[in-house]
Amino acid sequence: MALASGTTDDRYRPTRRDVVTALAATALSMIPVPVSGLIHKQRKGDVLMAQTVETLLRENIHGVFSEPDTKKRHKAIARLWAEDGVFIDHNARYEGHSGVALAADGLAKKFPNFVFTERGEIMALHGVGKLDWGFGPAGAEAVVTGIDVLVIKGEKIGAIYTFLNPPKK
């Protein structure tokens, strides 16, 4: 697996748990069960977890990956992410607060006027949630779309897997 620095290291090869989590999250993304539907049918603990997942997904795309101010972005990472949290996208696997900051800072530097927008309802189930998003210039149509799948750890983000949608033909 390639690291952000371009080197490879077998320690960062996806584990069986990573694969199972990603598969479960993909299956979850195919089931049309919005968070609002879960809240009325689940136990109180499940409701709180669904609300926490929803909040973390929203605050991550707006307060971390759409935040232009580096200081505010890093504070949001410390508040939202578990210290050993993992962010995985098409480029690499980023670990810990510094890894998430590296990914978010790089995106902000490369696309300074772009923001993330929510597309559709957030879905959550037993500590896993998904958010469809768009990424593009503020106030304009999204240039890129995708899905974030979040796995909660305690009350923070334990992992986010980002899937990009294929470009429109």
C-alpha positions as CSV (number, residue, x, y, z in Angstrom):
1,M,0.0,0.0,0.0
2,A,1.4,3.4,-0.9
3,L,1.7,5.9,1.9
4,A,1.3,9.6,1.6
5,S,5.1,9.9,1.4
6,G,5.2,7.5,-1.6
7,T,6.8,4.7,0.3
8,T,5.3,1.3,0.9
9,D,4.9,-0.6,4.1
10,D,3.1,-3.9,4.7
11,R,1.9,-2.6,8.1
12,Y,-0.6,-0.5,6.2
13,R,-2.1,-3.2,4.1
14,P,-5.8,-3.4,4.8
15,T,-6.7,-5.9,7.4
16,R,-9.6,-8.4,7.2
17,R,-11.5,-6.0,9.5
18,D,-10.9,-3.1,7.2
19,V,-12.3,-5.1,4.3
20,V,-15.3,-6.4,6.2
21,T,-16.1,-2.9,7.4
22,A,-15.8,-1.4,3.9
23,L,-18.1,-4.2,2.5
24,A,-20.6,-3.6,5.3
25,A,-20.5,0.1,4.6
26,T,-21.0,-0.4,0.9
27,A,-24.0,-2.7,1.6
28,L,-25.3,0.0,4.0
29,S,-25.0,2.6,1.2
30,M,-27.4,0.5,-0.9
31,I,-30.2,0.3,1.7
32,P,-32.5,3.4,1.7
33,V,-32.8,3.9,5.4
34,P,-32.5,7.5,6.4
35,V,-31.4,8.5,9.9
36,S,-34.8,10.0,10.6
37,G,-36.4,6.6,10.0
38,L,-34.1,5.0,12.4
39,I,-34.8,7.4,15.2
40,H,-38.4,6.4,15.5
41,K,-37.8,2.6,15.4
42,Q,-34.7,2.1,17.6
43,R,-33.8,2.0,21.3
44,K,-32.6,5.2,23.0
45,G,-28.9,4.2,22.7
46,D,-29.2,3.5,19.0
47,V,-30.9,6.9,18.5
48,L,-28.1,8.7,20.3
49,M,-25.5,6.7,18.2
50,A,-27.3,7.6,15.0
51,Q,-27.4,11.3,16.0
52,T,-23.7,11.2,16.9
53,V,-22.8,9.6,13.5
54,E,-24.9,12.2,11.7
55,T,-23.3,15.1,13.6
56,L,-19.8,13.7,13.1
57,L,-20.3,13.3,9.3
58,R,-21.7,16.8,9.0
59,E,-19.0,18.5,11.1
60,N,-16.3,16.6,9.3
61,I,-17.2,17.8,5.8
62,H,-18.0,21.3,6.9
63,G,-15.6,21.9,9.8
64,V,-12.6,19.9,8.6
65,F,-12.6,19.4,4.8
66,S,-14.5,22.7,3.8
67,E,-12.8,24.9,6.4
68,P,-10.4,27.4,4.8
69,D,-8.7,28.4,8.1
70,T,-5.9,26.0,9.0
71,K,-6.2,26.7,12.8
72,K,-9.9,26.1,12.9
73,R,-9.5,23.0,10.7
74,H,-6.9,21.5,13.1
75,K,-9.1,22.3,16.2
76,A,-12.0,20.5,14.5
77,I,-9.8,17.5,13.8
78,A,-8.8,17.3,17.4
79,R,-12.4,17.6,18.5
80,L,-14.0,15.2,16.1
81,W,-11.4,12.5,15.3
82,A,-10.1,9.7,17.6
83,E,-6.3,10.0,18.0
84,D,-5.8,6.9,16.0
85,G,-8.5,7.6,13.5
86,V,-8.0,6.5,9.9
87,F,-9.0,8.4,6.7
88,I,-8.8,6.4,3.5
89,D,-9.4,7.8,0.1
90,H,-8.3,7.0,-3.5
91,N,-4.9,8.6,-2.8
92,A,-3.8,7.0,0.4
93,R,-4.4,5.9,4.0
94,Y,-3.9,8.7,6.5
95,E,-3.6,7.9,10.2
96,G,-4.1,10.0,13.3
97,H,-4.7,13.7,13.7
98,S,-1.6,14.6,11.7
99,G,-2.6,12.3,8.8
100,V,-6.1,13.7,8.6
101,A,-4.6,17.2,8.8
102,L,-2.3,16.3,5.9
103,A,-5.2,15.2,3.8
104,A,-7.4,18.1,4.6
105,D,-4.6,20.7,4.3
106,G,-3.6,19.3,1.0
107,L,-7.2,19.5,-0.4
108,A,-7.6,23.1,0.9
109,K,-4.3,24.2,-0.7
110,K,-5.1,22.5,-4.0
111,F,-8.7,23.7,-4.2
112,P,-8.9,26.9,-2.1
113,N,-12.4,28.0,-3.3
114,F,-14.1,24.6,-3.2
115,V,-16.5,23.4,-0.5
116,F,-18.3,20.2,0.2
117,T,-22.1,20.1,0.1
118,E,-24.4,17.4,1.4
119,R,-26.4,15.5,-1.3
120,G,-29.2,13.4,0.1
121,E,-30.0,12.2,3.6
122,I,-27.4,10.8,6.0
123,M,-27.9,7.1,6.8
124,A,-26.7,5.5,10.0
125,L,-26.9,2.1,11.6
126,H,-25.1,0.7,14.7
127,G,-22.1,3.1,14.7
128,V,-21.7,3.3,10.9
129,G,-23.0,6.0,8.6
130,K,-22.8,7.3,5.1
131,L,-23.0,10.8,3.6
132,D,-23.3,11.5,-0.1
133,W,-21.4,14.7,-0.9
134,G,-20.5,17.1,-3.7
135,F,-17.2,19.1,-4.0
136,G,-16.8,22.2,-6.1
137,P,-16.7,26.0,-6.1
138,A,-18.9,27.6,-3.5
139,G,-22.4,28.3,-4.9
140,A,-21.7,26.3,-8.1
141,E,-22.5,22.8,-9.2
142,A,-20.2,20.1,-7.8
143,V,-17.3,19.1,-9.9
144,V,-16.7,15.8,-8.0
145,T,-19.2,13.7,-6.1
146,G,-18.7,10.8,-3.7
147,I,-19.7,9.0,-0.5
148,D,-18.1,9.1,3.0
149,V,-18.6,6.1,5.1
150,L,-17.9,6.7,8.8
151,V,-17.2,4.2,11.5
152,I,-17.6,5.6,15.0
153,K,-15.1,4.9,17.8
154,G,-16.5,6.0,21.2
155,E,-18.0,9.3,20.4
156,K,-15.5,10.3,17.8
157,I,-14.6,9.3,14.2
158,G,-12.7,6.1,14.2
159,A,-12.5,5.7,10.4
160,I,-13.8,7.4,7.2
161,Y,-13.7,5.6,3.9
162,T,-14.2,8.0,0.9
163,F,-15.5,6.6,-2.4
164,L,-15.5,8.8,-5.5
165,N,-18.3,8.5,-7.9
166,P,-17.3,7.9,-11.6
167,P,-17.2,11.1,-13.7
168,K,-20.4,11.8,-15.6
169,K,-20.2,10.7,-19.3
